[in-house]
Every structure is written in structure tokens, then in C-alpha cells.
Amino acid sequence: MMIDVSRSLAIIMVTAVITALIRFAPFLIFHKGTPKPILYLGKVLPHAVMGMLVVYCLKNISVVSAPFGVPECLAILFVVIIHKWKHNTLLSIGGGTLCYMLLVQMVFV
């Protein structure tokens, strides 16, 4: 039993040290300033990831069987309207998720 506890503690310690090193590595590597390619990736990757998530979420919609993608389209429209109105990404994502879940659980049963 003691061997298992000490092994578990060792695994936790090694994991904690490696996690800390990974988190501090960018500050150690880029202490003189962030390179332009990294700054560019910081600007374009969030938009690319959001686009990829939209494609992933919509990939299994069937337009030939009920409900023909209507709840998804309504939820997307809701997200666009909320985001244009409030300019808050978290509100848009949370509101769109809530809208979609209400539609599929209560309206398009």
C-alpha cells in the first residue's frame, strides 16, 4: 500500500513540475519580445478554431428528414443577433447553446 501512495505522489509531482515548465516556457523563450509569426497566430487562430467548431457542429445535419436543420439554423441566427447586439462572445455561445437545447428539447420533439 505504501508503494502505491509514494508512486502516486511521485506521478503527481512530476506532472505538476512538467505542467509548470510548459506554462513558463513561453516567458523563458520569448523574454525579449514575442516574434511576429506568434503574434499573427494569436490573431487568426481563435477565428479559425471557431469556424472549425461551427463546421463540426453542423456536419451531421440532415436536410432531407425532419426537422431539416431548422433548430440549428434558428440557433445560429440567434447567436448572430445576440453577438451583433451585445458583442460578447461568452453570451453568444451560452445563449446559442441554451436556445438550441430549448428548441430540440421542447419545440422540435
C-alpha positions as CSV (number, residue, x, y, z in Angstrom):
1,M,0.0,0.0,0.0
2,M,2.8,2.4,0.8
3,I,4.4,1.8,-2.6
4,D,1.2,2.8,-4.3
5,V,0.9,6.0,-2.3
6,S,4.5,7.0,-2.9
7,R,4.2,6.2,-6.6
8,S,1.1,8.2,-6.9
9,L,2.7,11.2,-5.2
10,A,5.7,10.9,-7.5
11,I,3.4,10.9,-10.5
12,I,1.6,13.9,-9.2
13,M,4.8,15.8,-8.5
14,V,6.3,15.0,-12.0
15,T,3.1,16.0,-13.6
16,A,3.0,19.3,-11.7
17,V,6.6,20.2,-12.5
18,I,6.1,19.4,-16.2
19,T,2.9,21.4,-16.3
20,A,4.6,24.4,-14.6
21,L,7.6,24.2,-17.1
22,I,5.2,24.1,-20.0
23,R,3.4,27.2,-18.7
24,F,6.6,29.1,-18.0
25,A,8.4,28.1,-21.2
26,P,7.0,30.9,-23.4
27,F,8.1,33.5,-20.9
28,L,11.6,32.0,-20.8
29,I,11.9,31.6,-24.5
30,F,10.4,34.9,-25.6
31,H,11.7,37.2,-22.8
32,K,13.0,39.8,-25.4
33,G,9.6,40.0,-27.2
34,T,7.1,37.9,-29.0
35,P,8.0,37.0,-32.6
36,K,5.7,38.3,-35.4
37,P,4.6,34.8,-36.5
38,I,3.4,34.0,-33.0
39,L,1.5,37.3,-32.8
40,Y,-0.1,36.6,-36.2
41,L,-1.2,33.1,-35.0
42,G,-2.6,34.7,-31.9
43,K,-4.8,36.9,-34.0
44,V,-6.0,34.3,-36.6
45,L,-6.2,31.1,-34.7
46,P,-9.2,32.0,-32.5
47,H,-11.3,32.8,-35.6
48,A,-10.1,29.6,-37.3
49,V,-11.0,27.5,-34.3
50,M,-14.5,29.0,-34.1
51,G,-15.0,28.3,-37.8
52,M,-13.9,24.7,-37.4
53,L,-16.2,24.3,-34.4
54,V,-19.2,25.6,-36.5
55,V,-18.4,23.1,-39.3
56,Y,-18.0,20.3,-36.8
57,C,-21.3,21.1,-35.1
58,L,-23.2,21.3,-38.4
59,K,-21.7,18.3,-40.1
60,N,-24.4,15.7,-39.2
61,I,-27.5,17.8,-40.1
62,S,-29.9,16.1,-42.4
63,V,-31.8,18.4,-44.7
64,V,-33.9,15.5,-46.1
65,S,-35.5,14.4,-42.8
66,A,-37.4,16.3,-40.1
67,P,-36.6,18.8,-38.6
68,F,-34.5,19.6,-41.7
69,G,-31.9,21.6,-39.7
70,V,-34.4,24.2,-38.6
71,P,-33.3,24.2,-34.9
72,E,-29.7,24.6,-35.9
73,C,-30.4,27.5,-38.3
74,L,-32.6,29.2,-35.7
75,A,-29.8,28.8,-33.0
76,I,-27.2,30.2,-35.5
77,L,-29.5,33.2,-36.3
78,F,-29.9,33.7,-32.5
79,V,-26.2,33.7,-32.0
80,V,-25.6,36.2,-34.8
81,I,-28.3,38.5,-33.5
82,I,-27.0,38.4,-29.9
83,H,-23.4,38.8,-30.9
84,K,-24.2,41.8,-33.1
85,W,-26.3,43.3,-30.3
86,K,-24.0,42.7,-27.3
87,H,-20.6,42.0,-28.8
88,N,-20.0,39.4,-26.1
89,T,-18.6,36.0,-27.2
90,L,-19.4,34.2,-24.0
91,L,-23.0,35.4,-24.1
92,S,-23.4,34.5,-27.7
93,I,-22.1,30.9,-27.2
94,G,-24.0,30.4,-24.0
95,G,-27.2,31.9,-25.4
96,G,-26.9,29.9,-28.6
97,T,-26.4,26.7,-26.7
98,L,-29.4,27.4,-24.5
99,C,-31.5,28.4,-27.5
100,Y,-30.6,25.2,-29.4
101,M,-31.2,23.0,-26.4
102,L,-34.6,24.6,-25.7
103,L,-35.6,24.1,-29.4
104,V,-34.6,20.5,-29.6
105,Q,-36.0,19.5,-26.2
106,M,-39.3,21.5,-26.2
107,V,-40.2,22.7,-29.7
108,F,-38.8,20.1,-32.2
109,V,-39.5,17.0,-30.2
